[in-house]
């Protein structure tokens, strides 16, 4: 590639940083870089999203599923503004993303010009580690270098703003050697990945002393599955998982208690209530009420970022290091337990819980119980599948009912918990892993927000994928379901139809119009066959699952305050009061009988 303009040099420098794909949407404010991408040929692929927000989600997912820096691009003013939600998703989930955005000409800035927005101020929070505007060609090399190095090594969002006249200036690949210039480079960063021996021994002493060890794994432990399992086996511990860490260890291991928190499992809550020692690995799980009471458990925490240590629970020892390397170094110092009543209790709780979930999934509903959709998916997931999920009630069933196996990848919006990322995440996953089947799980609210537009992109691109299987599953209940339940259980208010009801939409027929396959399912006995057909298809498939909004996404424990709020909502005339009450009673009865039958069998 020849660097004739600043735009050409930006593309060339990004290629040197390893960038091979950019997600974005064009506009005249960024034309100089878009034109350079065209001139560069196949050096960097440009993936056109339907909206800049989707491009930012794709860049975030690219980082999550590849381990590389994700890159998104947008024009000035409105285009740059549209990136923000996806960039905040990346920031709060600690993903390395670089945003390249256009700006009006330098001579117009400060003149209240059309589409002129103070972009440095706009991005100052989301890209607080590094946001700069290029005002000369000599700056560009170090701005690109710093943006990529800081994004990669700090695992954060950075932003470089390019006035459109700067993009067309002659390139300066090597700044002049004079006072006031910066000479940056693309060098490898070698971080310190293992704490010192005395700190590891201190950690081992704490863990060896405990008789009831619980492990909490998060996104920072996704690459440390083998080490987590080895430590848990050695200590007789159980492993709970924050949502972003769901793929860290397989769900089919008997000592994996599953997700933790409001969307979590009863075994995870029980383990945290009973443990005397807590090992937190790569997690910043925020909800203190689901962690041990302060003073109950001694705590060791491992994280690459010292700022995260002791933030959620008062850790006695914080270890700054890579989770896999630190656990591997710690393992020889741990005392192996041959028999563990604590482990036996954990496995008993986990076995009972899976029985409870199976019973809940098969509770009759009108027409389909959404839990059964996820329960039927688990045994049908192809090996090495990638699963994306949206915020809303779909996240409840994903967190609890989907059994991930070794080798699978999965993610959602964790820190921001925003609506809309499941489909753009899935598109990015297919670009990163075109040979893998991908499944996107979302509700009709998120589908109407972003997913419908995402289908258009899928229809355009799927023929380029080595494995064409991408399944988009929509829970079609015509309700913003999680918020409806939050209104009842947290606010004590009845469902507010004007805010909660969604228009009906023919999702499957729309997919068929685009040349994809669409399957509408209204009978619970057809769920399994529909999943099978979707994974056999020779093209992407939209599964329109017509589900019952009255089925409650029950938390692992219902507090007295939540019960009072729910009955207050019923008393005030919830429009679906009797249906939801019957559904709640069926769920509790299924849980009760499943627990009793397991004990009787034992």
N, C-alpha and C positions, 0 to 999 in steps of 0.2 A: 504494500500500500504506500502511495506517495502522499506526503503531507503538504499539499499545496495551500490549503486554508486551515483556519483554526478548527472548523468542523471536521475536516479530514484528519487532522492531528488527534482530535478527541477520540475518533473511532479507532485510529491506529494505536493510541495509548491504551485504550480499554482492551483492545485485542491483546496487547502485551501483558495486561493484568489477567488474562485468561477468560475474558468475557466472550461468549459465543452466541448470546441471545439477549435481546432487549424486548421488553413488553411496553407497548405505548400506544399513543394516538397522535396523529400529526396535527400541525397547525402552523400558521405563518411565523409565529414567534420562535419556532424551533426548526425552521426550514433548512438552515445551514447545516445542521447535524443530520437531519433526515436525508438531505441530498448526498451527504458524505457516506451515509450507510448504503445508499444505492450505488455510489461509485465504488464502494469497497467490495461489491459482489457478494460472494458467499462467506466472507470473513466473519460477519456477525449477522445472525438471523433477526429480522424484525417481526415480532408477533403483534399484529394489530388487534387490540381489544375493541369492544363496542363502547367502552366508556373508560375514562382515565382511572376511576376507582377500581375497576376490574384489573387494569394493568398493574396497579400497585399491589393488589391482592396476589396477582400472578407472580410478581417479583418476590413477594414475601414467601409464597409457597415454593418458588424456585430455590430460595435459600434453604428452606426447611427440608426439602426432599433431595437436594444435591450437595449441601454443605458448602456451596459456593456463594459469592456475593450476587444477590439479585439486582437487576437494573431495570428501572422504569423511566419513561420519557414522556414529557407533556409540553404543550405550548405555554405561552404566557397567560396571565390572568385567569380566566375560567378553567382552562385545562390544568394549570398548576393547582388551583383550589381543589379540583376534583380528586387529586391524588391523596388528599390528606387522610381519609379514613383508612385506606389500605396501608399507608405509611405508619399510622399510629398502631395498626395491627402488628406490623413488623417491629416497631419500637418496643411495645409492651411485651412481645414474645421474644425479644432479644435476638432478632434476626438481622444479618448484615444486608442492607439494601442501600443502593445509591440512586438518588433521584436526579435526573437531568431535566431542567426546566428552562424554557425560553423567557425572554423579557423584551420590552420595547427598546428602541434604540437609546443609546446613552444620552444623546442630545435631547431626547424627549422626557427623560426621567425628571420628576419633580414638576412637570407641566400639566398635571391632571389629564394625561393623554388617554386615549381609548385603550381599554384593557390594561392600563398601568395599575399594578398592585404592588404594594411594598412587600416583595417576596421574602426578603431577608427576615422581616418581622413575622411574616406568615409562617415561615418554616423554623423559626427560632426555637420553638419548643420541641416539635417532633424530630428535628435534626439538630438538637442542641449541642451535640459533640462537634459538629462541623457543618456550617452553612456559609457559603461565600459566593459573591458575584464576581465573575471575570470582567475586568474593565480594560485589560490589555492582553495581547497575544503572549507576552512574556510570562504572564501569570499561569497560563493554562496548564502547563506541565505539572507544576507543584499542586495546583488545585485538584486535578484528577488524581494524582498520586496520593495526596493526603485524604481525599474522599474515600478512596478504595482501601487504603491502609487502615484508617480509623474505623470504617464500617466493618472490615474483616476482623481486626484485632480487638475492637471494643464490642463487637456484635451489636451494632446499632445502625440507625439510619443517618445518612449524610446527604447533603444536597449541594449541587453546583448550579448556579444560575448564569445563563448566557444571554446577554442582550443580543438581539438578532444581527446587529451590525458587527459585533465582535466575532460571530461565527464565520463571517466572510472575510475577515482580515487574513493577510498572509500568515501562515503558520511560523512559529518560532520553536522548532523542536529542541534547540539548545539555547537557553537564555544567555545573554552576554555575561562575561565574567567581570562584573563590576559591582560597586557598592549599591545595595538596595535590591539585589536580585536573589532568588532562592533556587538552589540546584538540588532537586529531589531525585529519588531513584526508586526502582522496583526491586527491592531486596526481600529475601525470605526472613520472616520473623520466627524466631525460636523461643517460645515462651517457657517459663519454668512450670513443669507439669506435675511434679511430685514434691510434697512437703518434706522437710528434713527428717532424719531418722528419729530424733528425740520426740518430735510431734507425733509421728506415726506410732511410736511406742506408747505415748500418753493416750492416744485414741484407742489402741488395743487394750490397754488396762481398763479403760472405761467400759468397753464393749464386753470384755471377758468377765467383768464383775457382774454384769446384768444377767438376770435369770429369765427375763421376759423382754427380748429384744424385738423392736419393730423397726422396719425400714420404710422410709418414704422416698420414692423415686420420682423425679421430674424430668423435664425436657433435657436438662443437662446430663442425664444418664442414658439417653437413647442409644448411645454407642457403647454402653457398658453393661449390656445384658448378661453376658457370660460371667463377668466379675460380680454383679449383683447376686446372681444365682449361687455362685460359689461361696460368697460371704454369708448368704442366708442359710445355705446348707450347713456351713461350718458352725454357725451360732444358733441354729435351730430357730431362726427368725422367720417372720412373715414379711411380705412385701406389699405395701399399698402404693397406689400410683396416682399422682396428680394427673389431670386430664391430658396435659401436653406430654406426659410421660407414659401414656397408655401402651405404646408400642415398645417400651423399654424391655419388658419381660413378657413371655407368653401368658395368656389368661388361662391356659389349660394346665398350669402347674398347680398342685394342690395347696401350696402355701402362699399363692398370690391372691390377696384379698380383693383386688380390683380397685376401682376408683374410690376417691375419698372426697368428702364434702357433701353439699346439698344434692349433687348429682351422683353421689357415691353409694357404696354398699354398706350393709349392716356389718359384715365381718371387718371392714376397714375401721368403722366407728368403734366396734367392740375392741379391736386390737389396740387402738389409741387410748381407749378408756382403761385398759388393763395393763399396758406395758410399763416396765420400770426403766427402760433404756430406749432411746430413739436415735436412729442414724438417718439423717436427712442427706440425700445425694442429689445434687443438681436441681433442687426444687425451691420455688418461692411461693408455694401454696399459701394463700392469704388468710384463710378462715380459721382463726384461733380456736373457735368453739369445737372444731373437729380434731384438734391436736390435744395431747395430754394436758391436764391441768398444770399450771406453772408449779414447779417444785415436785411434781409426781415422778418425772423421768430425767435421768441424766442424758445429755444430748451431745452428739458429735455431728457436725455438719461439714459437708464437702461441697465446695463451689469454686469455679474459676474466678469469680468476682468477689473480692473481699467485702464489698459493700453489701452483699446479700447475707453475709454471715451474722447470725444472731438477730435477724430482722423479724422473723416470724415466731421463733421460740428461743428462749434464753439458752443458747448453746454453751455448754461448759468448755468445748473446744471447737474452734473453727479451723478447718484445713483448706488452704488455698491451693487448688490443684485440679488437674483433669480428673474426672470421676473414674474412668477406666484405669488409668495409670495409678491413681491413689489407692483404689481398692485392691489392685493387684499387688502393690507394695505392702498394703496392710494385711493381706490374707495370711502370709506366713507367720505373722505375730499373733494370730487369733487362736484360741484354744477350741479344738473341735469337741462338740457334744455328741456323744453316741446315742443317748436317749434324752428326749425333751418332752415333758408333759405339756409345755407351752406350745411347742410345734404341733403336737397332737390335737390340742384344743383349737388352734388356728385352722387346721385341716378339717376338723369337724364342723366348725362354723362355715367354712367355705363350701363344703359339700352340701350342707343344709341350705345355704343361700342359693346355690344353683338350682336346687329343687324348688325353692320358693319362686325364683324367676320363671322357671318352666311353667309352674302352676299359674302364675299371674299372666303369662303370655297367652295361655289358653282359656282365660276367662272370656265368656261370650261378650260381644259388643255389637254396636249397630253402626255400620256393618262389620268393620274390621277393628280388632284390638291392635293399636300401633305397636305394642310390645312384641306381638307375634311376628310382625314384619321383620324386626331385627333378630328375633330368636331363630326364625327360619333362615335368615341370611348366614349366620355364623358357620354352620357345617358346609355351606355351599361356597364360601369364599375361596377363590382359586389361590393356590400357593403364590406367595410373593405379591399379593394384591396390595394396592395402595388405597387407603380409605380416607376420604375427607368428609367432614361433617360441619353443619351450620349451627348457629346458636338457636335456641328455642327448645321445644320439647323433644325434637330429634336428638339433641345432645344428651338428654336424660337416658333415652333408650340405647343410644350408642355407648354411653359410659358404662352402663350396667349389663346390657344383654349381648353385646357383640364380643365374641371370643376371638381375640387376635392370636395368631400362631407365630411361631418363630419365622423370621424373614419378612414379615409384613411391615409396612409403614403406614402411619396414620397421623392426622393432625386436624386441628380446628383453630378458631380464634380463641386463645386462652385468656390472656391478660385483658384485652379489650372486649372480648365476648361480643363482637359486633355481628349483626346480621349480614348475610350476603356473600361470604367467602367460599362456600363449599364448591360451587361450580367453577369459578376462576381458579381455585386451588386445584381442582381436578384437571383443568386444562393445562396448567403448569406441570402437574405431575406427569401427564402424558408426554409433554415435551422433554422432561428430564428423563423419564423412564418409558419410552414409547413401546417397549417390549412387554410391559407389565399391564395387567388388567387394573382398572381404576373404578372405584365406586364413590359417588357423591351422595350423601344422605342429608336431606333438608326438608323443611316444612314448606307449605304453600306461601307463607309470608315472605320467606327468603327467596323462593322461586319467582314470585311476582316482582320482588325488588331488583334482583340481579340475574337470577338463573335463566329466565326466558331469553334475555339478551345473550347470555353465555351459550345457550343452545345454538344460536346463529353462528358463533365462532366455531363451535364443535362441528357443525355441519360443513363448514368451510375447510376444516383442517384434517378431519379424521382419516382421510385416505393416505395421508403421509405417515401414519403410525404403523410400526411393525406389527403390533397387536391392536386391532381396531376396537377392542372391548373397553367401552366406558359406559357405565350404568349410572344414570341419574335417577334416584328414587325420591319421589315427592310424597310427603304425607299430606294428602288432600282432605282437610277437615273444615275448610272455610272459616278458620278461626286462628287468630294470633294466640295460640294455645297456651304457651308458657306464661305470657302476661295475663291471660284470663285467670289462670290458676294463682298467679301471684296476687292479683287483685283480691281473690277470695281468701287466700291463706295468709298473706302478709298484711294486706290492707283492710281485710274484713269487709270489703265492698263486693256487691254483686257484679257479675259480668256486665260491662257497659257495651251494649251491642254496637253503638255508633263508632266506637274506637276499635272493637275487636273483630267484628265480622268482615270476612274477605269476599270479594266477588268470585263466583265460580269461573273456572277457566278450563278449556279442554286441552290439558297438558299433552296427553298422548297424541291427540289429533294434530296439535301444533308441531310436535316432533316429526310426525309422519309427513306433514307439509314440507318440512325441511329436508326430507330424504332420509331421515333417521327412522328407527323403529320405535313405535309407541305402544305400550300395553297398559290398559286400564284394568284394575283389579278391584272387584266389589264383593268377592266371596272369600272368606278366610281360608277355605280349603284350596283355593287357587294360588295362594301366596307362593308356596314352594315351587310349583310349576312355572310361575312367572319368573322367579329368580333363575331357575334352570334355563329357561328360554333366553333370558337376558345374557347369561354367560355363554350360551351357544351361538349367539347372533354374530353375523359377519359385519356388524356396524354398531355404533353407539345406540343405546336403548334408553328410552324414558319410561320408567315405571310409575304409573299414576295409581297410588294406593289410596283408596277411599276409606279413611279411618274415622274413628269416633272421638270427637273432641271431649267427651265426658270422661274418658279414662284418665285417672289422675296420675301425674308423674310424682309418685310418693317419694319423699325424702327417706333416708335410712331410719330416722326417728322423727316423730311428730311431737312437737312441744305442746304444752298446754295452751300457750298463747296462740299457736297456729290453729289448734283445734277450735279455740274460742272464736278466732277471726273467721274461720270457715263457716261455723254455725251462725255467726252474725251475718255473713253474706247470704246464707240461705234465708234467714229471718227477714232480710230486707227485700226478698223477692227476686233472687237470682233467676234469670229466664230459663236456665237449665238446671235449676235446683234439684228437682227430684231425680233427674237422670244422673247427675253427678253424685248424689248421695247413694243411689243404688250401685253405681260403679265403684265408689269408695268402699262400700260394704263388701262387694264381691272381691275386691282386691285384698282386703284384710282377711276375709274368710279363706281365700286361696292361700295366703301366707300362713295362716294359722294351721290349716289342715296339712299343708306340705311339711311344715315343721314337725307336727305331731307324727305324721307317717314316717318321717325319717328317723325320729327317735324310737318309734315302735319297731321299725325294721332293725335298728341297731340293737 
